[in-house]
Amino acid sequence: MLLAGVDVATTAGVLGHSTPTTTLGAYAHVLSESKRKATDRLGDAFDAIAKEKTGT
């Protein structure tokens, strides 16, 4: 749910967690991996733009 953009409080409620902190503690590793992938994609996009501008 978090990866789909559902906020932490709503996700916690749906999953039956007592607090959003519980949800974040349980799924932080998933969010970290998602963040790494997003930054990798951003880097790839910047590389493509730089190549386009330099003609290489």
N, CA, C and O atoms as CSV, one atom per row, in Angstrom:
chain,resi,resn,atom,element,x,y,z
A,1,MET,N,N,0.814,-1.180,0.000
A,1,MET,CA,C,0.000,0.000,0.000
A,1,MET,C,C,0.865,1.255,0.000
A,1,MET,O,O,0.579,2.222,-0.706
A,2,LEU,N,N,1.914,1.224,0.794
A,2,LEU,CA,C,2.789,2.388,0.862
A,2,LEU,C,C,3.429,2.671,-0.491
A,2,LEU,O,O,3.546,3.826,-0.898
A,3,LEU,N,N,3.838,1.623,-1.180
A,3,LEU,CA,C,4.459,1.799,-2.491
A,3,LEU,C,C,3.460,2.303,-3.527
A,3,LEU,O,O,3.850,2.875,-4.545
A,4,ALA,N,N,2.184,2.093,-3.268
A,4,ALA,CA,C,1.138,2.560,-4.169
A,4,ALA,C,C,0.726,3.997,-3.861
A,4,ALA,O,O,-0.129,4.558,-4.547
A,5,GLY,N,N,1.329,4.594,-2.832
A,5,GLY,CA,C,1.059,5.991,-2.517
A,5,GLY,C,C,0.057,6.226,-1.403
A,5,GLY,O,O,-0.321,7.366,-1.136
A,6,VAL,N,N,-0.376,5.152,-0.750
A,6,VAL,CA,C,-1.294,5.316,0.377
A,6,VAL,C,C,-0.495,5.827,1.572
A,6,VAL,O,O,0.585,5.315,1.865
A,7,ASP,N,N,-1.022,6.832,2.257
A,7,ASP,CA,C,-0.274,7.408,3.376
A,7,ASP,C,C,-0.124,6.400,4.516
A,7,ASP,O,O,-0.868,5.424,4.612
A,8,VAL,N,N,0.848,6.664,5.366
A,8,VAL,CA,C,1.218,5.723,6.427
A,8,VAL,C,C,0.086,5.531,7.428
A,8,VAL,O,O,-0.168,4.405,7.856
A,9,ALA,N,N,-0.595,6.598,7.806
A,9,ALA,CA,C,-1.669,6.480,8.799
A,9,ALA,C,C,-2.800,5.593,8.278
A,9,ALA,O,O,-3.320,4.752,9.010
A,10,THR,N,N,-3.176,5.780,7.027
A,10,THR,CA,C,-4.239,4.956,6.441
A,10,THR,C,C,-3.795,3.503,6.340
A,10,THR,O,O,-4.554,2.589,6.663
A,11,THR,N,N,-2.573,3.299,5.895
A,11,THR,CA,C,-2.037,1.942,5.786
A,11,THR,C,C,-2.033,1.261,7.148
A,11,THR,O,O,-2.416,0.097,7.264
A,12,ALA,N,N,-1.604,1.979,8.174
A,12,ALA,CA,C,-1.577,1.420,9.526
A,12,ALA,C,C,-2.977,0.993,9.959
A,12,ALA,O,O,-3.154,-0.084,10.528
A,13,GLY,N,N,-3.959,1.829,9.693
A,13,GLY,CA,C,-5.325,1.500,10.073
A,13,GLY,C,C,-5.855,0.279,9.349
A,13,GLY,O,O,-6.490,-0.581,9.959
A,14,VAL,N,N,-5.599,0.197,8.058
A,14,VAL,CA,C,-6.068,-0.944,7.268
A,14,VAL,C,C,-5.414,-2.240,7.739
A,14,VAL,O,O,-6.059,-3.287,7.792
A,15,LEU,N,N,-4.138,-2.161,8.077
A,15,LEU,CA,C,-3.402,-3.355,8.508
A,15,LEU,C,C,-3.652,-3.711,9.977
A,15,LEU,O,O,-3.221,-4.762,10.451
A,16,GLY,N,N,-4.344,-2.832,10.680
A,16,GLY,CA,C,-4.631,-3.101,12.085
A,16,GLY,C,C,-3.490,-2.763,13.024
A,16,GLY,O,O,-3.467,-3.227,14.164
A,17,HIS,N,N,-2.543,-1.962,12.562
A,17,HIS,CA,C,-1.437,-1.557,13.430
A,17,HIS,C,C,-1.916,-0.451,14.360
A,17,HIS,O,O,-2.730,0.390,13.977
A,18,SER,N,N,-1.406,-0.462,15.575
A,18,SER,CA,C,-1.851,0.516,16.569
A,18,SER,C,C,-1.365,1.929,16.257
A,18,SER,O,O,-2.026,2.904,16.613
A,19,THR,N,N,-0.218,2.043,15.595
A,19,THR,CA,C,0.317,3.361,15.236
A,19,THR,C,C,1.022,3.288,13.880
A,19,THR,O,O,1.451,2.215,13.459
A,20,PRO,N,N,1.139,4.427,13.201
A,20,PRO,CA,C,1.915,4.449,11.965
A,20,PRO,C,C,3.381,4.054,12.185
A,20,PRO,O,O,4.029,3.538,11.274
A,21,THR,N,N,3.891,4.292,13.375
A,21,THR,CA,C,5.272,3.921,13.685
A,21,THR,C,C,5.462,2.411,13.562
A,21,THR,O,O,6.503,1.950,13.093
A,22,THR,N,N,4.470,1.652,13.979
A,22,THR,CA,C,4.528,0.196,13.845
A,22,THR,C,C,4.645,-0.193,12.378
A,22,THR,O,O,5.442,-1.058,12.016
A,23,THR,N,N,3.847,0.449,11.546
A,23,THR,CA,C,3.858,0.171,10.105
A,23,THR,C,C,5.217,0.514,9.507
A,23,THR,O,O,5.795,-0.281,8.765
A,24,LEU,N,N,5.718,1.687,9.830
A,24,LEU,CA,C,7.021,2.086,9.299
A,24,LEU,C,C,8.124,1.147,9.768
A,24,LEU,O,O,9.027,0.816,9.000
A,25,GLY,N,N,8.056,0.721,11.012
A,25,GLY,CA,C,9.060,-0.211,11.525
A,25,GLY,C,C,9.035,-1.539,10.780
A,25,GLY,O,O,10.076,-2.148,10.534
A,26,ALA,N,N,7.839,-1.974,10.429
A,26,ALA,CA,C,7.703,-3.262,9.757
A,26,ALA,C,C,8.091,-3.203,8.285
A,26,ALA,O,O,8.578,-4.187,7.729
A,27,TYR,N,N,7.879,-2.057,7.658
A,27,TYR,CA,C,8.058,-1.973,6.208
A,27,TYR,C,C,9.132,-0.985,5.757
A,27,TYR,O,O,9.209,-0.661,4.572
A,28,ALA,N,N,9.948,-0.509,6.668
A,28,ALA,CA,C,10.991,0.467,6.321
A,28,ALA,C,C,11.942,-0.080,5.271
A,28,ALA,O,O,12.395,0.669,4.406
A,29,HIS,N,N,12.255,-1.366,5.328
A,29,HIS,CA,C,13.186,-1.943,4.354
A,29,HIS,C,C,12.612,-1.878,2.946
A,29,HIS,O,O,13.360,-1.710,1.983
A,30,VAL,N,N,11.318,-2.008,2.814
A,30,VAL,CA,C,10.676,-1.924,1.502
A,30,VAL,C,C,10.779,-0.500,0.969
A,30,VAL,O,O,11.061,-0.287,-0.211
A,31,LEU,N,N,10.550,0.467,1.844
A,31,LEU,CA,C,10.614,1.860,1.425
A,31,LEU,C,C,12.044,2.250,1.062
A,31,LEU,O,O,12.259,3.011,0.119
A,32,SER,N,N,13.016,1.736,1.801
A,32,SER,CA,C,14.418,2.040,1.496
A,32,SER,C,C,14.802,1.514,0.116
A,32,SER,O,O,15.482,2.205,-0.643
A,33,GLU,N,N,14.375,0.308,-0.210
A,33,GLU,CA,C,14.668,-0.278,-1.515
A,33,GLU,C,C,13.976,0.512,-2.618
A,33,GLU,O,O,14.553,0.737,-3.681
A,34,SER,N,N,12.761,0.926,-2.371
A,34,SER,CA,C,12.017,1.712,-3.352
A,34,SER,C,C,12.705,3.057,-3.589
A,34,SER,O,O,12.788,3.526,-4.724
A,35,LYS,N,N,13.190,3.667,-2.526
A,35,LYS,CA,C,13.879,4.950,-2.642
A,35,LYS,C,C,15.177,4.789,-3.441
A,35,LYS,O,O,15.519,5.650,-4.251
A,36,ARG,N,N,15.896,3.687,-3.212
A,36,ARG,CA,C,17.129,3.444,-3.949
A,36,ARG,C,C,16.832,3.281,-5.437
A,36,ARG,O,O,17.540,3.835,-6.279
A,37,LYS,N,N,15.794,2.528,-5.758
A,37,LYS,CA,C,15.436,2.338,-7.155
A,37,LYS,C,C,15.036,3.662,-7.809
A,37,LYS,O,O,15.387,3.925,-8.959
A,38,ALA,N,N,14.308,4.482,-7.074
A,38,ALA,CA,C,13.886,5.775,-7.616
A,38,ALA,C,C,15.085,6.671,-7.896
A,38,ALA,O,O,15.125,7.345,-8.926
A,39,THR,N,N,16.057,6.687,-6.996
A,39,THR,CA,C,17.233,7.522,-7.227
A,39,THR,C,C,18.085,6.969,-8.370
A,39,THR,O,O,18.704,7.736,-9.108
A,40,ASP,N,N,18.120,5.651,-8.519
A,40,ASP,CA,C,18.823,5.059,-9.663
A,40,ASP,C,C,18.176,5.499,-10.976
A,40,ASP,O,O,18.872,5.854,-11.928
A,41,ARG,N,N,16.855,5.475,-11.023
A,41,ARG,CA,C,16.146,5.885,-12.241
A,41,ARG,C,C,16.370,7.361,-12.534
A,41,ARG,O,O,16.531,7.750,-13.691
A,42,LEU,N,N,16.382,8.179,-11.494
A,42,LEU,CA,C,16.638,9.604,-11.670
A,42,LEU,C,C,18.044,9.822,-12.227
A,42,LEU,O,O,18.243,10.646,-13.119
A,43,GLY,N,N,19.012,9.082,-11.696
A,43,GLY,CA,C,20.379,9.170,-12.212
A,43,GLY,C,C,20.457,8.768,-13.672
A,43,GLY,O,O,21.158,9.407,-14.456
A,44,ASP,N,N,19.742,7.709,-14.044
A,44,ASP,CA,C,19.709,7.279,-15.440
A,44,ASP,C,C,19.126,8.368,-16.334
A,44,ASP,O,O,19.620,8.614,-17.435
A,45,ALA,N,N,18.064,9.021,-15.845
A,45,ALA,CA,C,17.446,10.097,-16.623
A,45,ALA,C,C,18.414,11.264,-16.799
A,45,ALA,O,O,18.506,11.827,-17.890
A,46,PHE,N,N,19.129,11.631,-15.751
A,46,PHE,CA,C,20.110,12.706,-15.854
A,46,PHE,C,C,21.232,12.338,-16.819
A,46,PHE,O,O,21.689,13.176,-17.596
A,47,ASP,N,N,21.671,11.087,-16.768
A,47,ASP,CA,C,22.709,10.630,-17.695
A,47,ASP,C,C,22.231,10.740,-19.140
A,47,ASP,O,O,22.984,11.173,-20.013
A,48,ALA,N,N,20.994,10.354,-19.393
A,48,ALA,CA,C,20.443,10.422,-20.745
A,48,ALA,C,C,20.356,11.868,-21.228
A,48,ALA,O,O,20.649,12.153,-22.389
A,49,ILE,N,N,19.961,12.767,-20.353
A,49,ILE,CA,C,19.886,14.191,-20.715
A,49,ILE,C,C,21.276,14.731,-21.019
A,49,ILE,O,O,21.463,15.460,-21.993
A,50,ALA,N,N,22.244,14.376,-20.192
A,50,ALA,CA,C,23.617,14.850,-20.402
A,50,ALA,C,C,24.161,14.332,-21.732
A,50,ALA,O,O,24.815,15.080,-22.459
A,51,LYS,N,N,23.902,13.066,-22.061
A,51,LYS,CA,C,24.357,12.514,-23.326
A,51,LYS,C,C,23.711,13.208,-24.496
A,51,LYS,O,O,24.357,13.459,-25.513
A,52,GLU,N,N,22.425,13.523,-24.356
A,52,GLU,CA,C,21.692,14.210,-25.415
A,52,GLU,C,C,22.275,15.609,-25.653
A,52,GLU,O,O,22.418,16.038,-26.798
A,53,LYS,N,N,22.601,16.296,-24.598
A,53,LYS,CA,C,23.131,17.649,-24.698
A,53,LYS,C,C,24.557,17.672,-25.250
A,53,LYS,O,O,24.940,18.610,-25.949
A,54,THR,N,N,25.345,16.633,-24.933
A,54,THR,CA,C,26.727,16.605,-25.384
A,54,THR,C,C,26.898,15.869,-26.712
A,54,THR,O,O,27.959,15.918,-27.333
A,55,GLY,N,N,25.833,15.189,-27.134
A,55,GLY,CA,C,25.885,14.464,-28.399
A,55,GLY,C,C,26.689,13.188,-28.360
A,55,GLY,O,O,27.144,12.698,-29.393
A,56,THR,N,N,26.866,12.642,-27.152
A,56,THR,CA,C,27.616,11.374,-27.045
A,56,THR,C,C,26.711,10.215,-26.820
A,56,THR,O,O,27.176,9.081,-26.708
